[in-house]
């Protein structure tokens, strides 16, 4: 009985830590939004700009959730962008090969092939990590280079474009003419990911394994299965991102979203995910996605500001956030341990 009470107390304390982190992120989001409004209200608050923000963030928002899963497991996935691009190229190539590529059946087949291939690539990543014990960074880096090489060979480095308009129409449509369908897709992924992590046995096992793999194994958890499933889901989400790329731009190419790898890591860390594993929440990651999008859109309103400064900002922000999170995590851990004594 005491053991159960202790576990419940630990879980309650941990939930309070997540809540404090999300409140802090919400305050940062509001502050950044207000500053952006003050600096350039006419452009930033325009309907077209707000709608454009909702169309842009699903691309790396979905991929950031995939990165979050890999990092909660105690690893990382550097192959997400390459996975997204290659699966998008598969879908685009299939659509161009079909004489009736505008039919719903052809579009469904192309999307299913992309999703299945993305999942397979993720499962291969997980198998390398789980069975061959290759460090996640090296395994996914190798997969990144392999998938990128296949993309270049298939396309000769060129974009696969001129896709059926029925395919790209989804990316330009909005619910009630206001909420882009792509943003709704992002919200559906968020809800599904939250349910997966907080309401299923898989989520519990993922957090336990990420916190302490040895203790999880002694508790009867199949760590290898959890790792493989996690990277499989990450690969599936990468394919969803690839399809979002393709729908938005009506084309697919090997070098789409090259900067998104660093942005996804930044979003995950900013959202409270511990790079060592076992700690993080979907709510925090979603808030971090919005913070990054507001910052990016605010920078875009200044036409005389070079885009190179954005990489400098993302890199500096990543380092500062990691230092801040490290300091806060240590303080919260000391408080948590002290309160349970």
C-alpha positions in Angstrom: 0.0 0.0 0.0 2.8 2.4 0.9 4.5 1.5 -2.4 1.4 2.4 -4.4 1.0 5.6 -2.5 4.6 6.5 -3.2 4.2 5.8 -6.9 1.0 7.9 -7.1 2.8 10.7 -5.2 5.7 10.6 -7.6 3.3 10.7 -10.6 1.4 13.7 -9.1 4.6 15.6 -8.4 5.8 14.9 -12.0 2.5 16.2 -13.4 3.0 19.4 -11.5 6.4 19.8 -13.0 4.9 19.4 -16.5 2.2 21.9 -15.6 4.7 24.5 -14.4 6.7 24.1 -17.6 3.7 24.5 -19.8 2.5 27.6 -17.9 6.0 29.1 -18.4 5.9 28.3 -22.1 2.4 29.8 -22.4 3.7 33.0 -20.8 6.6 33.1 -23.3 4.2 32.5 -26.2 2.0 35.4 -25.1 5.0 37.7 -24.6 6.5 36.8 -28.1 3.0 37.3 -29.7 2.5 40.7 -28.0 6.0 41.9 -29.0 5.4 40.8 -32.6 2.1 42.7 -32.7 3.8 45.8 -31.3 6.7 45.7 -33.8 4.6 45.3 -37.0 0.9 45.1 -36.2 -0.5 45.8 -39.7 1.3 42.8 -41.3 1.6 40.4 -38.4 -2.1 40.6 -37.4 -3.4 40.4 -40.9 -5.7 37.5 -41.7 -3.5 36.3 -44.5 -0.4 36.2 -42.2 -2.3 34.3 -39.4 -3.7 31.8 -41.9 -0.2 31.4 -43.4 1.2 30.6 -40.0 -1.4 27.9 -39.6 -0.4 26.4 -42.9 3.4 26.5 -42.2 3.6 25.1 -38.7 2.2 21.6 -39.5 5.3 20.8 -41.7 7.7 20.8 -38.8 5.1 20.5 -36.0 4.2 16.9 -36.9 7.9 16.1 -37.3 8.7 17.7 -33.9 6.3 15.3 -32.3 8.1 12.4 -34.0 11.4 13.8 -32.7 9.8 14.1 -29.2 8.9 10.4 -29.2 12.5 9.4 -30.1 14.0 11.7 -27.5 11.6 10.5 -24.7 12.9 7.0 -25.5 16.4 8.3 -24.7 17.6 8.7 -28.3 17.2 10.9 -31.3 16.1 10.6 -35.0 18.2 12.6 -37.4 16.6 10.8 -40.4 13.2 12.4 -40.2 13.6 15.1 -42.9 15.2 12.6 -45.3 12.4 10.1 -44.6 9.8 12.8 -45.2 11.4 13.8 -48.5 11.9 10.3 -49.9 8.4 9.2 -49.0 7.0 12.4 -50.6 9.0 11.6 -53.7 7.5 8.1 -53.8 4.0 9.5 -53.6 4.7 12.2 -56.2 6.2 9.7 -58.6 3.2 7.3 -58.3 0.9 10.2 -59.0 2.8 11.2 -62.1 2.9 7.6 -63.4 -0.9 7.3 -63.2 -2.8 8.6 -66.3 -5.8 9.3 -64.0 -3.7 10.8 -61.2 -6.5 13.1 -60.2 -8.7 10.3 -59.1 -9.2 9.8 -55.4 -8.1 6.2 -55.6 -4.7 7.1 -57.1 -4.2 9.8 -54.4 -5.1 7.3 -51.7 -2.7 4.7 -53.1 0.1 7.2 -53.3 -0.4 8.4 -49.7 -0.6 4.8 -48.4 2.6 3.9 -50.1 4.3 7.0 -48.5 3.0 6.2 -45.0 4.0 2.5 -45.2 7.5 3.3 -46.5 8.0 5.9 -43.8 7.0 3.4 -41.2 9.3 0.8 -42.6 12.3 3.2 -42.6 11.5 4.0 -38.9 11.2 0.3 -38.0 14.6 -0.3 -39.6 16.0 2.5 -37.5 14.5 1.0 -34.4 15.9 -2.5 -35.3 19.4 -1.1 -35.7 19.2 0.5 -32.3 17.4 -2.3 -30.4 19.1 -5.4 -31.9 22.5 -4.2 -33.1 22.9 -1.7 -30.2 24.0 1.1 -32.6 23.8 4.5 -30.8 20.6 6.3 -32.0 22.5 9.2 -33.3 24.7 7.1 -35.5 21.9 4.7 -36.7 19.6 7.6 -37.7 22.5 9.6 -39.2 23.4 6.6 -41.4 19.8 6.2 -42.4 19.6 9.9 -43.2 22.4 9.7 -45.7 21.0 6.5 -47.2 17.5 7.9 -47.7 18.9 11.2 -49.0 21.1 9.3 -51.5 18.1 7.3 -52.7 16.1 10.5 -53.2 18.9 12.1 -55.3 19.3 8.9 -57.4 15.5 8.7 -58.1 15.1 12.4 -59.0 18.6 13.2 -60.2 18.4 16.1 -57.7 15.4 17.7 -59.4 11.9 18.3 -58.0 9.0 16.0 -58.9 6.5 18.6 -59.8 3.3 19.3 -61.9 1.2 17.0 -59.7 -2.6 16.6 -60.1 -4.3 19.7 -58.9 -6.8 17.5 -56.9 -3.9 16.5 -54.8 -2.6 19.9 -53.9 -6.1 21.4 -53.6 -6.3 20.0 -50.0 -3.4 22.1 -48.9 -5.1 25.3 -50.1 -8.5 24.7 -48.7 -9.8 25.8 -45.3 -12.6 24.8 -43.0 -15.3 27.5 -43.2 -12.8 29.5 -45.3 -10.7 30.3 -42.2 -9.0 27.2 -40.6 -6.6 25.4 -43.1 -7.1 21.7 -43.4 -3.4 21.2 -42.9 -3.7 22.8 -39.4 -6.6 20.4 -38.6 -4.3 17.5 -39.6 -1.7 18.8 -37.2 -4.3 19.0 -34.4 -5.4 15.4 -35.1 -1.8 14.2 -34.8 -1.5 16.2 -31.5 -4.6 14.6 -30.0 -3.5 11.1 -31.2 0.0 11.5 -29.8 -1.3 12.8 -26.4 -3.7 9.8 -26.1 -0.9 7.4 -27.1 1.5 8.8 -24.4 -0.9 9.5 -21.6 -3.6 6.9 -22.0 -2.0 3.7 -23.2 0.4 1.1 -21.8 2.8 1.9 -24.6 3.2 5.5 -23.3 3.8 4.3 -19.7 6.4 1.8 -21.0 8.1 4.5 -23.2 8.5 6.8 -20.2 9.7 4.1 -17.9 12.3 2.8 -20.5 13.5 6.4 -21.2 13.9 7.1 -17.5 15.8 3.9 -16.7 16.2 1.2 -19.3 17.6 -1.3 -16.9 14.9 -0.9 -14.3 12.3 -1.1 -17.1 13.8 -4.4 -18.3 13.6 -5.8 -14.7 10.0 -4.6 -14.5 9.2 -6.9 -17.5 9.2 -4.3 -20.2 10.5 -5.4 -23.6 12.8 -2.5 -24.3 13.6 -3.6 -27.8 9.9 -3.7 -28.8 9.3 -0.2 -27.3 12.3 1.2 -29.3 11.2 -0.4 -32.6 7.6 0.8 -32.2 8.7 4.3 -31.2 10.8 4.7 -34.3 8.2 3.1 -36.4 5.7 5.7 -35.3 8.3 8.5 -35.8 8.8 7.2 -39.4 5.0 7.3 -39.9 4.8 10.9 -38.7 7.8 11.8 -40.9 5.9 10.5 -43.9 2.9 12.6 -42.9 5.1 15.7 -42.8 6.4 14.7 -46.3 2.9 14.6 -47.7 2.2 18.0 -46.1 5.3 19.4 -47.9 4.1 17.9 -51.2 0.5 19.1 -50.8 1.6 22.7 -50.0 4.1 23.1 -52.8 2.6 20.7 -55.3 6.1 19.1 -55.7 8.6 16.9 -53.9 12.4 17.2 -53.9 15.4 15.7 -51.9 16.3 18.9 -50.1 13.0 20.1 -48.7 13.1 21.3 -45.1 16.8 20.8 -44.6 16.7 23.2 -41.6 13.9 21.3 -39.9 16.1 18.8 -38.1 17.6 21.5 -35.9 14.2 23.2 -35.5 12.6 19.9 -34.4 15.3 19.3 -31.8 14.8 22.9 -30.6 11.1 22.5 -30.4 11.4 19.3 -28.4 13.9 20.7 -25.9 12.0 24.0 -25.6 8.9 22.0 -25.0 10.5 20.4 -21.9 11.7 17.1 -23.4 14.8 15.8 -21.6 17.5 14.8 -24.2 18.5 12.0 -21.9 15.0 10.5 -22.1 12.0 9.7 -19.9 10.7 13.3 -19.6 8.4 15.4 -21.8 4.9 16.3 -22.7 3.0 16.8 -26.0 1.4 20.0 -24.6 4.8 21.5 -24.0 5.9 20.6 -27.5 2.8 22.1 -29.1 3.4 25.4 -27.2 7.0 25.4 -28.4 5.8 24.9 -32.0 3.6 28.0 -31.7 6.5 30.0 -30.1 8.8 29.1 -33.0 6.2 29.8 -35.6 5.4 33.2 -34.1 9.1 34.1 -34.0 9.6 33.0 -37.6 6.6 34.9 -38.9 7.6 38.0 -37.0 11.0 37.9 -38.6 9.4 37.4 -42.0 7.6 40.8 -41.6 11.0 42.6 -41.8 12.0 42.3 -45.4 15.4 43.9 -44.8 16.4 41.1 -42.3 18.5 38.4 -43.9 17.2 34.8 -43.5 20.7 33.8 -42.4 20.0 35.5 -39.1 17.3 32.9 -38.5 19.8 30.0 -38.2 21.8 32.2 -35.8 18.6 32.7 -33.7 17.6 29.0 -33.7 21.2 27.9 -32.8 21.5 30.5 -30.0 18.0 29.7 -28.7 18.7 25.9 -28.6 21.9 26.5 -26.5 20.1 28.9 -24.1 17.1 26.6 -23.8 19.3 23.6 -23.0 21.1 25.5 -20.3 17.9 26.9 -18.8 16.2 23.4 -18.9 19.2 21.8 -17.3 19.2 24.3 -14.5 15.4 24.1 -13.9 15.4 20.2 -14.2 18.0 20.0 -11.5 16.1 22.4 -9.2 12.8 20.5 -9.8 14.5 17.2 -9.2 15.9 18.3 -5.9 12.5 19.7 -4.8 10.8 16.4 -5.9 13.2 14.2 -4.0 12.9 16.5 -0.9 9.1 16.4 -0.9 9.0 12.6 -1.1 11.3 12.1 1.9 
